[in-house]
Amino acid sequence: MQGTISEFDPETRTGSLLLDDGTPVTFGRAAFDVSGLRLLRLGQRVSLEYGPDGNVDKISIPTF
């Protein structure tokens, strides 16, 4: 699943995004930390991986 970053706090490493259908999704520090990314910018496209509990487990940059 993919979406677009709508908020990101570099200090807490948490944020939110909008899925392609407009649904807002939040992600926590753990999902960002496991990504290996250093920063996210507003409007950036990302891919999401969900865990069995339905929370976002990982955020990554989509590749072609």
C-alpha positions as a printed NumPy array, in Angstrom:
array([[ 0.   ,  0.   ,  0.   ],
       [ 1.237,  3.505, -0.755],
       [ 0.549,  7.003,  0.475],
       [ 1.868, 10.535,  0.776],
       [ 3.464, 12.01 ,  3.9  ],
       [ 1.26 , 14.734,  5.397],
       [ 3.104, 15.272,  8.722],
       [ 6.48 , 14.256, 10.081],
       [ 8.233, 15.249, 13.303],
       [11.981, 14.55 , 13.013],
       [12.478, 14.799, 16.777],
       [ 9.92 , 12.125, 17.706],
       [10.233, 10.338, 14.318],
       [ 6.455,  9.976, 14.123],
       [ 3.993, 11.239, 11.589],
       [ 1.003, 10.656,  9.392],
       [ 0.211, 10.144,  5.754],
       [-2.718,  9.965,  3.395],
       [-3.354,  6.769,  1.492],
       [-4.242,  7.071, -2.18 ],
       [-7.937,  6.824, -1.287],
       [-7.6  ,  9.757,  1.156],
       [-7.613,  7.663,  4.346],
       [-5.345,  9.167,  7.044],
       [-2.839,  6.789,  8.665],
       [-0.45 ,  7.489, 11.531],
       [ 2.87 ,  5.773, 12.132],
       [ 5.041,  5.529, 15.189],
       [ 8.727,  5.762, 15.87 ],
       [ 9.302,  2.008, 15.505],
       [ 7.918,  1.965, 11.938],
       [10.214,  4.824, 10.965],
       [13.277,  3.442, 12.771],
       [13.064,  0.038, 11.063],
       [12.95 ,  1.755,  7.662],
       [16.582,  2.879,  7.787],
       [15.526,  6.316,  6.555],
       [16.887,  9.52 ,  8.064],
       [14.106, 11.947,  7.193],
       [10.747, 12.194,  5.472],
       [ 9.49 , 15.322,  3.755],
       [ 5.924, 16.501,  3.262],
       [ 4.449, 15.208,  0.014],
       [ 6.924, 12.319, -0.227],
       [ 5.542,  9.005, -1.527],
       [ 6.031,  5.997,  0.743],
       [ 5.073,  2.344,  0.866],
       [ 3.605,  0.829,  4.031],
       [ 3.809, -2.599,  5.571],
       [ 1.239, -3.525,  8.201],
       [ 1.76 , -5.947, 11.065],
       [-0.709, -8.577, 12.262],
       [-2.105, -6.067, 14.778],
       [-3.09 , -3.685, 11.941],
       [-0.515, -1.039, 12.834],
       [ 2.099,  0.245, 10.416],
       [ 5.274, -1.825, 10.958],
       [ 7.517, -0.295,  8.292],
       [ 7.688,  2.664,  5.956],
       [ 9.849,  2.582,  2.837],
       [10.471,  4.569, -0.312],
       [ 8.799,  2.909, -3.316],
       [11.226,  1.851, -6.038],
       [10.634,  1.398, -9.711]])
